[in-house]
């Protein structure tokens, strides 16, 4: 079973994503901020990370930079899921090594297709 870490500060979004991912057959776990997410990624080594961009403690860009500095987490695909959809943010996310950038509000079918692509 593939493990997906959801790093999202909004509890209802995080909870909904975890529920959907579990329904789709993934083991899903959540972190409520970037620092917690980095620590969980280092401990649990998920197959994929879905990460918000605008969060307290560490934002999504800082999260991916921390993950890329660690040999154990450097290759874990990160999908940014964010309401921040300006060209600068998307380009920055991709330059930092994001596997994909999905805009909120998102279409569930689209998000699941991206998740499936990066976990198989």
N, C-alpha and C positions, 0 to 999 in steps of 0.2 A: 504494500500500500504506500503510495506516494504521500510525503508529508509537506504541507504548505503552511508557512508562517504568514499571518496577516498582521501587519504593523499599521494600526489605525487608531487615532486618538478619539474618534467619535464611537462611543460604545455601541450604539444601535447599528451602525454600518459594519463594525467589526463582527458583531454577533450575527448579523444577517449573512455576511460573507462566510463565516465559519459554518453556519447551518447549511447553506447552499453547497459548499465544498464537501461537507460530510455526506450530504445526500447524494452527491455525484461520485462518492467512493474514495475521497481523499481523507487523510488524517489531517485535520486542520487545528491549528493552535493560534492564539492571539496575543499580541503585545499592545499596550496602550500608549506607548511613546517610543521614540527612536532609540533611546539608550537601552530600554528594556528589550527592544527588538534585536539590537545588536548582540546583547548578552545571550538571548535565547537562541539566536542563530549560531553563535559560537558553541553553545552547549548541545543543541539538538541537531545541528547540521541538516536543515530541511532541504528538500529537493527543489523548492521554489519559494520565493518571498514576494508577497504582494504588499506594497508599501505606499502609504499616503506621502505627499510631499510636504504640506504645511502641518507641522506638528510641534508640540512643545519638546523641550529638552534637546533633542536632535531632530532636524528636519530630514526629509527623505534624501536630499542630496548628501547631507553629512552621514547618513546611515550607509549609503552605498560606498562612500569614500572609506568609511571604517571597515566595511566588509571586504573591499578590494585590497586593503592593506594586510589582511590576515590570510595566510596560505590556505587555511581550512575552509574559509568562507568566500574566497576570491572568485571561485567559479560558479557560485550559486546564482541562478538567473533571478533577476529582480524585475518585477513588473510594477511600474509606478501607476497608481490609481489616484487621480487628483482632480479637483475642481479647477486647479490652476492650469489653464490650457493655452496660455500665451506661447507664442513661437519661441521666445527666449527660454522659458522653462522646459519645454519639450526638447529643444536642442541641447540644453545643458544636461538633462537627464540621459539622453542618448549618448552624449559625449562621455559621461561618467560611466557608461557601460550598462545602462538599463536594457533589458531584453525587449521591452515594450513600454508604451506610455498610453494608458487608457484614461479617457476623460470622464469625469463625473458630470452629470449623471450618466451612468453607463448602461448599456444594454447587456443584460445578463448573458444572453447567448454569445455576444461578442467577447465578453470577459472569459467565459468558460472555454471558448475556442482558443484564446490566447494562453490560458492556463494549460489546456490540453497539449497545445503545441510545444510548450516549454517543459512539460513533465514526461514526455514520451521520446 
